[in-house]
């Protein structure tokens, strides 16, 4: 029969999910729009097996099929959210507003466009009327109400009713209908009840995102192509084989001759590095212009640490191909490459498949923006809100409704370092319990003396939930899983010089029997004292506790005589998940 504090072998055991070794954000490509209003999109993560897709919520914004996005993942490796593309959509691509905020922005843009068209028509009508009246003034009789054109040279004109001119400057202008001005400059204040538009530079208001700081200076860098390209196999260089693919030069332009796939697989050419390698960049866009045979498929891939991040493919009858790689934001790392591959589509007749496929790279640019020293951004989606603080060095702090997360740039990749729920900050779990004066025998002979916790004595501190005693009072169950700083202290009266006494803090997983058997691997310390003297032993360290895990303290004596425990204290403080 089970006791009230015992555990069921079936009901109290839960499967533990092992944290994934691959966490942090990854790049992906949008392959479909699942639910436009709810903001659900289908994404293919880069580097995933062929055919692998995930359906995740997207931050509000504009997206399209083929758009590059950044996927956030939790500690198990599962994708949690996709960020809206930070690059401009290619010409001709059908864009889709995702989320209510993006839809409202597009509706407002359509209304603004219709209003501008109406204003333009009104201005055209007014201009026709103005032209007619000027013509009438030139040909009509000169009287007290009209001045013939070209006869006024005064610096100032005062008119009681109407003034018509091809160009005029006014100190005060009142427009009661609509006005349209292209590239207007307002040096003072712009006062309006409502501003409807798509973009305001300076403070960036983009759909449901507000950014202070943003990005730095926009730059365009030309690639130094001469020393950088080399032929390679897609699957390495097995058995010491040299690639049949060649890299030659036509003036200042590299020429690639992609060989026919052999028994070792297809081949490609790749760079040793990129012009922006080693730099932290924002909104990176790589553009490659190549001369290629009509009908051939040409693929460009941006690699980070050897893994594909962005892919662009062109199959066309045109001989000039422009491939654009919208890479996005990158932190400091030299592990960046570009590879170019070419093949013939499967429906190409065998006689038309000419090998090698000859490609000439005529232009290569990398357009990007410098990182701002620091920035703050606030974003909202239909599922969540977030405030992000960036220091400009690749380290970010994100504040969400659930808690605080800290990211660092490690080896060029943004990596989640720690997460802390708000409950842990506002009401951090902590326990400090003191036994008070006791009189308890410490048995010798290498016998474990398990000490009672939360029985008698008093709780000096108890926060962050309920700390329950378990195992008949020999342990305490932590209120939440995480990393704890633990400390134990005892005062013992000794009756012999011979031998020492061990103080150990040990834990037991949910469903396991609490049974201290060895000091090693636990948090422990030794003490000794002479006859009728007091020894005080203190130990502290870190312990990771799972859900429902217990912590206990125990003594182990090899002294010649029994000792007496006079006082002890236990403290545990939650640090992080």
VOGU-3710 file (C-alpha; in Angstrom, 3 decimals, decimal comma):
1> xxxxxxxxxx> 0,000/0,000/0,000  1,304/3,438/-0,929  1,782/6,198/1,628  0,376/9,670/0,945  3,842/10,985/0,014  4,852/8,062/-2,183  4,970/8,203/-5,970  3,000/6,113/-8,414  5,124/4,101/-10,784  2,716/5,027/-13,602
11> xxxxxxxxxx> 0,922/8,275/-12,887  3,837/10,382/-11,641  6,266/9,643/-14,473  6,337/11,990/-17,443  8,486/11,622/-20,523  11,349/14,042/-20,605  12,002/15,857/-23,869  15,708/16,181/-24,512  16,799/19,703/-25,531  17,839/19,939/-29,166
21> xxxxxxxxxx> 21,520/20,601/-29,922  20,344/22,896/-32,729  18,571/25,969/-31,373  18,457/29,613/-32,297  17,174/31,182/-35,528  17,587/29,730/-39,002  16,870/31,077/-42,447  13,994/29,775/-44,515  11,977/30,352/-47,683  8,206/30,952/-47,820
31> xxxxxxxxxx> 6,514/28,234/-49,868  2,841/29,059/-49,230  0,279/31,202/-47,404  -1,823/28,960/-45,127  -4,061/31,540/-43,393  -3,584/35,166/-44,441  -5,780/36,725/-41,732  -4,283/34,619/-38,927  -0,761/35,181/-40,249  0,043/31,466/-40,819
41> xxxxxxxxxx> 2,622/30,682/-43,518  4,413/27,577/-44,757  8,217/27,774/-44,673  11,001/25,483/-45,883  13,963/25,761/-43,430  17,331/26,021/-45,151  19,431/22,934/-44,701  16,413/20,728/-43,896  15,843/17,465/-45,844  14,053/17,906/-49,198
51> xxxxxxxxxx> 10,277/18,295/-48,825  10,488/19,440/-45,185  8,173/22,348/-44,354  6,775/23,926/-41,192  3,635/25,993/-40,638  4,266/28,858/-38,214  2,776/32,252/-37,387  4,416/35,220/-39,101  5,017/38,679/-37,755  2,723/41,178/-39,466
61> xxxxxxxxxx> 3,977/42,526/-42,750  4,182/41,857/-46,463  5,385/38,445/-47,699  5,390/36,416/-50,880  6,193/32,947/-52,173  9,967/32,635/-52,284  10,507/35,345/-49,676  13,514/34,905/-47,354  12,508/34,839/-43,682  14,144/34,219/-40,325
71> xxxxxxxxxx> 12,717/31,371/-38,193  12,937/31,480/-34,373  13,181/28,118/-32,599  12,632/27,002/-29,021  15,031/24,926/-26,902  13,730/21,715/-28,504  14,578/22,917/-32,008  10,933/23,423/-33,043  10,160/26,483/-35,168  7,970/29,005/-33,272
81> xxxxxxxxxx> 7,618/32,115/-35,432  8,702/33,524/-38,805  9,739/37,154/-39,103  8,371/39,141/-42,029  10,902/39,709/-44,852  13,178/42,721/-44,311  14,029/43,050/-48,012  12,155/44,598/-50,919  10,060/42,196/-52,981  11,449/41,497/-56,484
91> xxxxxxxxxx> 9,744/43,188/-59,417  6,684/41,284/-60,658  6,217/39,196/-57,489  2,671/39,094/-56,051  2,906/40,213/-52,425  0,435/39,231/-49,700  -0,286/41,148/-46,474  -0,023/38,802/-43,482  -1,887/39,675/-40,290  -4,486/42,329/-39,556
101> xxxxxxxxxx> -1,947/45,158/-39,259  -0,455/44,453/-42,721  -3,933/44,203/-44,277  -4,913/47,545/-42,735  -1,700/49,121/-44,058  -2,363/47,847/-47,591  -6,015/49,026/-47,456  -4,810/52,450/-46,317  -2,282/52,521/-49,162  -5,029/51,709/-51,694
111> xxxxxxxxxx> -7,237/54,481/-50,277  -4,328/56,918/-50,383  -3,596/55,990/-54,005  -7,230/56,542/-54,977  -7,193/59,901/-53,183  -4,015/60,914/-55,015  -5,564/59,999/-58,367  -8,596/62,128/-57,529  -6,345/65,011/-56,478  -4,384/64,738/-59,702
121> xxxxxxxxxx> -7,594/64,932/-61,746  -8,697/67,986/-59,756  -5,348/69,674/-60,326  -5,502/68,948/-64,072  -8,967/70,495/-64,201  -7,760/73,538/-62,247  -4,728/73,930/-64,520  -6,934/73,891/-67,629  -9,137/76,558/-66,115  -6,062/78,625/-65,128
131> xxxxxxxxxx> -4,665/78,411/-68,670  -7,953/79,564/-70,122  -8,159/82,552/-67,772  -4,554/83,603/-68,483  -5,294/83,482/-72,211  -8,368/85,605/-71,674  -6,300/88,096/-69,676  -3,739/88,395/-72,494  -6,313/89,030/-75,209  -9,000/90,858/-73,274
141> xxxxxxxxxx> -9,339/94,579/-72,764  -7,315/96,344/-70,078  -9,562/97,758/-67,382  -9,630/98,211/-63,605  -9,989/94,457/-62,979  -7,179/93,104/-65,236  -3,476/93,655/-65,900  -2,037/92,666/-69,260  0,588/89,935/-69,152  4,238/91,070/-69,036
151> xxxxxxxxxx> 3,478/94,614/-67,852  4,077/94,184/-64,099  7,612/94,638/-62,682  6,781/95,460/-59,044  8,310/93,488/-56,178  4,958/93,234/-54,429  1,460/92,763/-55,820  -1,717/93,220/-53,804  -4,837/91,779/-55,368  -8,328/91,987/-53,938
161> xxxxxxxxxx> -9,820/88,932/-55,654  -7,781/86,537/-57,867  -4,172/86,110/-58,893  -3,031/83,769/-61,680  0,642/82,927/-62,264  2,852/80,177/-63,709  5,087/80,206/-60,576  4,324/81,816/-57,233  5,561/81,671/-53,627  3,138/82,349/-50,757
171> xxxxxxxxxx> 3,729/83,082/-47,061  0,332/81,554/-46,210  -1,383/78,885/-48,287  -4,774/77,392/-47,627  -5,911/74,371/-49,665  -9,482/73,314/-49,105  -9,480/70,265/-51,389  -6,409/68,204/-52,443  -2,803/68,989/-53,242  -0,118/66,778/-54,798
181> xxxxxxxxxx> 3,583/67,571/-54,632  6,416/65,333/-55,811  9,681/65,502/-53,790  8,314/68,313/-51,637  10,620/69,770/-48,984  9,069/71,186/-45,814  11,870/72,746/-43,714  9,616/73,504/-40,752  6,846/71,541/-39,072  4,297/69,303/-40,776
191> xxxxxxxxxx> 1,041/69,500/-38,820  -1,664/67,018/-39,703  -4,505/65,196/-37,998  -3,666/62,052/-39,941  -0,800/60,952/-42,202  -1,556/58,112/-44,592  1,317/56,497/-46,470  3,719/53,581/-46,740  7,017/54,812/-45,319  8,361/57,517/-43,064
201> xxxxxxxxxx> 12,163/57,709/-42,971  13,892/58,617/-39,748  11,602/57,066/-37,170  10,498/53,924/-39,005  6,837/53,034/-38,799  6,442/49,780/-40,709  3,111/48,098/-40,326  3,170/46,762/-36,789  6,843/47,519/-36,108  8,324/50,633/-34,545
211> xxxxxxxxxx> 12,101/51,045/-34,693  14,392/53,638/-33,128  17,930/53,438/-34,439  17,241/51,186/-37,429  20,210/50,665/-39,720  23,228/52,721/-40,600  24,578/54,039/-43,894  23,546/52,206/-47,068  26,503/50,806/-49,028  27,201/48,907/-52,238
221> xxxxxxxxxx> 30,377/46,886/-52,651  31,747/45,294/-55,807  33,231/41,860/-55,507  36,920/41,353/-56,313  36,332/38,356/-58,529  39,852/37,563/-59,754  41,319/35,649/-56,784  38,158/34,222/-55,280  36,564/31,485/-57,437  37,434/27,807/-57,433
231> xxxxxxxxxx> 35,788/24,648/-58,857  34,458/22,071/-56,414  32,290/18,977/-56,108  28,910/19,353/-54,475  29,786/16,459/-52,154  33,406/17,381/-51,466  36,378/15,845/-53,216  36,075/12,069/-52,764  39,009/9,791/-53,408  41,258/12,726/-54,207
241> xxxxxxxxxx> 39,472/13,394/-57,523  39,960/16,815/-59,106  36,827/18,551/-60,432  36,293/18,551/-64,176  34,724/21,997/-63,830  37,059/24,864/-64,785  37,455/28,525/-63,861  39,109/30,711/-66,528  39,181/34,455/-67,251  37,865/36,583/-70,050
251> xxxxxxxxxx> 39,485/39,936/-69,466  38,345/40,977/-65,993  35,404/38,537/-65,930  35,574/34,966/-64,622  34,309/32,226/-66,903  32,915/29,010/-65,415  32,686/25,750/-67,347  30,386/23,483/-65,309  31,140/19,849/-66,188  28,583/17,115/-66,816
261> xxxxxxxxxx> 27,702/15,270/-63,578  29,895/12,231/-63,137  29,805/9,253/-60,780  30,729/11,530/-57,879  27,758/13,863/-58,434  27,225/17,393/-59,806  29,883/20,085/-59,608  29,863/23,818/-58,946  32,159/26,805/-58,467  32,508/28,597/-55,172
271> xxxxxxxxxx> 34,216/31,608/-53,637  36,898/31,521/-51,000  35,095/34,405/-49,252  32,753/37,324/-49,982  33,397/41,093/-50,047  31,438/41,580/-46,820  33,029/38,598/-45,033  33,914/39,499/-41,463  31,483/42,447/-41,352  28,246/42,883/-39,458
281> xxxxxxxxxx> 25,698/43,951/-42,076  21,980/44,651/-42,253  19,607/43,891/-45,157  22,349/42,269/-47,251  21,409/41,741/-50,921  23,790/39,974/-53,310  23,219/40,461/-57,055  24,952/38,312/-59,662  24,664/38,975/-63,402  25,757/36,097/-65,649
291> xxxxxxxxxx> 25,804/35,174/-69,309  24,348/31,659/-69,608  23,077/29,336/-72,370  19,387/29,635/-73,206  17,282/27,086/-71,324  19,917/26,155/-68,731  19,104/26,242/-65,030  21,513/28,412/-63,035  21,473/28,355/-59,224  23,278/30,676/-56,805
301> xxxxxxxxxx> 23,524/29,812/-53,088  24,744/31,899/-50,156  26,549/29,749/-47,574  27,117/30,552/-43,889  29,458/28,166/-42,144  29,019/25,749/-45,067  25,222/25,641/-44,668  22,911/27,092/-47,359  21,180/30,253/-46,146  19,565/31,690/-49,312
311> xxxxxxxxxx> 19,060/30,148/-52,776  18,159/31,845/-56,079  17,440/29,878/-59,290  16,846/30,950/-62,902  15,618/28,816/-65,821  15,094/31,012/-68,853  15,611/31,326/-72,584  17,353/34,651/-71,961  21,140/34,596/-72,151  21,551/37,297/-69,492
321> xxxxxxxxxx> 20,524/36,162/-65,996  20,284/38,237/-62,835  20,217/36,234/-59,600  19,393/38,053/-56,365  20,158/36,644/-52,915  18,262/38,490/-50,154  20,413/37,362/-47,241  19,136/39,733/-44,514  21,058/40,567/-41,323  24,448/38,959/-40,602
331> xxxxxxxxxx> 26,853/39,322/-37,720  30,649/39,141/-37,724  31,933/35,943/-39,327  34,345/35,063/-42,115  32,590/31,774/-42,875  30,618/33,142/-45,855  30,691/31,778/-49,382  28,761/31,921/-52,635  28,443/28,933/-54,939  27,112/28,804/-58,499
341> xxxxxxxxxx> 25,819/25,628/-60,143  24,275/24,934/-63,534  22,407/22,028/-65,111  19,869/21,226/-67,805  16,173/20,753/-66,943  14,874/17,172/-67,143  12,638/18,008/-70,115  15,609/19,193/-72,202  16,328/16,778/-75,091  19,597/14,927/-74,750
351> xxxxxxxxxx> 20,899/16,432/-77,983  20,308/19,946/-76,631  22,215/19,345/-73,378  25,575/20,883/-74,179  28,409/20,214/-71,724  30,225/21,945/-70,207  27,735/24,696/-69,410  29,615/27,960/-69,950  28,803/30,862/-67,578  30,381/34,333/-67,535
361> xxxxxxxxxx> 30,022/36,456/-64,413  29,761/40,047/-65,673  28,683/41,822/-62,484  28,631/41,108/-58,748  27,506/43,558/-56,078  26,658/43,329/-52,402  24,260/46,026/-51,221  23,829/46,393/-47,473  23,483/48,828/-44,602  25,841/49,350/-41,694
371> xxxxxxxxxx> 24,561/48,250/-38,273  23,373/51,030/-36,032  25,300/51,365/-32,754  22,157/50,406/-30,882  18,431/50,270/-31,491  15,087/49,506/-29,909  12,267/47,886/-31,842  8,691/47,112/-30,883  6,770/44,581/-32,943  3,231/43,227/-32,798
381> xxxxxxxxxx> 1,644/40,204/-34,415  -1,754/38,629/-34,000  -0,180/36,194/-31,523  2,451/38,171/-29,646  4,198/41,471/-28,914  7,907/42,025/-28,354  10,363/44,766/-27,426  13,919/44,151/-28,595  17,046/46,015/-27,459  20,160/45,636/-29,643
391> xxxxxxxxxx> 23,624/46,903/-28,710  24,959/46,963/-32,284  27,477/44,216/-31,494  25,196/41,266/-32,139  23,780/41,045/-28,602  20,013/41,454/-28,164  17,591/41,457/-25,279  13,970/40,619/-26,065  11,060/41,417/-23,755  7,901/39,386/-24,421
401> xxxxxxxxxx> 4,656/38,861/-22,479  6,131/35,641/-21,059  9,551/36,866/-20,018  13,004/38,054/-20,969  15,400/36,428/-23,444  19,053/37,269/-24,091  20,780/36,572/-27,416  24,469/36,695/-28,278  26,303/36,437/-31,571  28,438/33,290/-31,389
411> xxxxxxxxxx> 30,491/32,275/-34,442  28,486/34,659/-36,577  25,113/33,214/-35,605  22,536/34,744/-33,290  22,292/32,277/-30,396  19,821/32,180/-27,502  21,847/32,304/-24,281  19,166/32,410/-21,604  15,442/32,861/-21,005  13,860/34,020/-17,782
421> xxxxxxxxxx> 10,104/34,137/-17,159  8,679/37,264/-15,591  7,509/35,192/-12,649  11,117/34,323/-11,882  12,036/38,007/-11,850  9,011/39,321/-10,015  8,701/36,423/-7,550  11,945/34,432/-7,757  11,681/31,037/-6,016  13,819/31,042/-2,882
431> xxxxxxxxxx> 13,843/29,134/0,418  15,799/29,624/3,603  14,986/27,237/6,464  16,708/26,965/9,861  16,324/24,093/12,270  17,058/26,057/15,445  18,669/24,277/18,406  18,485/20,484/18,094  20,024/17,482/19,831  20,474/14,736/17,244
441> xxxxxxxxxx> 22,964/11,851/17,205  25,283/11,639/14,184  25,875/7,915/13,768  29,306/6,782/12,634  30,401/3,712/10,759  29,781/5,232/7,280  26,034/5,402/7,880  24,140/8,157/6,009  22,275/10,423/8,437  19,394/12,013/6,488
451> xxxxxxxxxx> 18,367/15,345/8,021  14,771/16,491/8,363  13,740/19,550/6,320  10,726/21,823/6,862  9,851/19,769/9,964  9,910/22,062/12,982  12,361/24,927/12,849  11,170/27,914/10,834  11,120/29,235/7,282  13,112/32,446/7,187
461> xxxxxxxxxx> 12,340/33,027/3,466  9,825/31,348/1,128  9,035/32,908/-2,271  8,131/31,897/-5,808  5,608/29,215/-4,970  5,215/26,462/-2,408  8,234/24,458/-1,224  6,803/21,099/-0,146  8,507/18,568/2,115  8,803/15,076/0,629
471> xxxxxxxxxx> 10,177/11,637/1,424  8,754/11,769/4,917  10,391/15,146/5,577  13,875/14,113/4,407  13,735/16,277/1,213  12,066/19,374/-0,184  10,428/19,608/-3,651  11,314/22,715/-5,679  8,361/24,788/-6,970  9,678/24,971/-10,560
481> xxxxxxxxxx> 12,325/23,395/-12,755  15,599/25,223/-13,289  19,091/25,895/-11,980  19,348/26,533/-8,226  22,070/27,897/-5,995  22,023/25,665/-2,890  23,774/26,074/0,444  23,833/23,922/3,594  25,367/24,692/7,015  25,676/22,521/10,122
491> xxxxxxxxxx> 27,065/22,909/13,659  28,221/19,590/15,221  29,732/18,803/18,620  32,609/16,347/18,284  33,739/13,743/20,831  36,834/12,430/19,104  39,873/13,692/17,176  39,750/10,671/14,934  37,900/10,852/11,639  35,836/13,471/9,782
501> xxxxxxxxxx> 32,201/14,255/9,087  30,843/14,815/5,563  28,015/17,260/4,717  26,394/16,608/1,317  23,521/18,176/-0,664  21,983/15,672/-3,098  18,919/15,589/-5,303  16,579/12,926/-6,658  14,524/13,043/-9,849  10,745/12,722/-9,853
511> xxxxxxxxxx> 9,834/9,066/-9,520  13,278/8,075/-8,206  14,033/7,034/-4,622  15,957/9,567/-2,563  18,963/7,587/-1,378  22,339/9,337/-0,908  25,025/6,752/-1,619  28,136/8,747/-2,533  29,538/12,182/-1,892  31,105/12,404/-5,297
521> xxxxxxxxxx> 28,901/14,158/-7,816  26,985/16,041/-5,153  27,680/19,352/-3,419  29,707/18,425/-0,322  32,326/19,460/2,291  34,240/17,811/5,210  34,835/18,944/8,774  36,615/17,795/11,946  37,097/18,956/15,530  38,602/17,802/18,819
531> xxxxxxxxxx> 36,729/16,273/21,776  33,959/18,521/23,156  34,611/21,077/20,430  32,217/22,375/17,762  32,802/22,022/14,058  30,900/24,125/11,508  30,689/22,738/7,994  29,391/24,741/5,033  28,921/23,746/1,396  27,361/25,498/-1,610
541> xxxxxxxxxx> 27,055/25,016/-5,356  24,700/24,787/-8,333  22,125/22,045/-8,867  19,815/21,632/-11,862  16,389/20,377/-10,826  13,725/18,999/-13,122  9,986/19,256/-12,603  9,067/17,545/-9,310  12,692/16,957/-8,306  13,677/16,920/-4,606
551> xxxxxxxxxx> 16,690/18,159/-2,661  17,977/16,784/0,653  20,971/17,125/2,983  22,767/14,264/4,724  25,737/13,617/7,054  28,299/10,797/6,911  30,697/10,240/9,838  33,766/8,041/10,182  34,726/9,416/13,629  35,550/6,987/16,420
561> xxxxxxxxxx> 32,592/8,142/18,506  29,121/9,427/17,889  28,820/13,206/17,335  25,866/15,443/18,144  24,129/17,729/15,607  23,278/21,031/17,332  22,031/23,325/14,506  21,670/23,361/10,686  20,337/25,524/7,863  19,342/24,993/4,213
571> xxxxxxx> 19,028/27,644/1,456  18,015/27,298/-2,237  17,659/30,159/-4,754  16,322/29,885/-8,313  18,711/31,330/-10,914  17,399/30,479/-14,405  15,803/27,822/-16,542
//
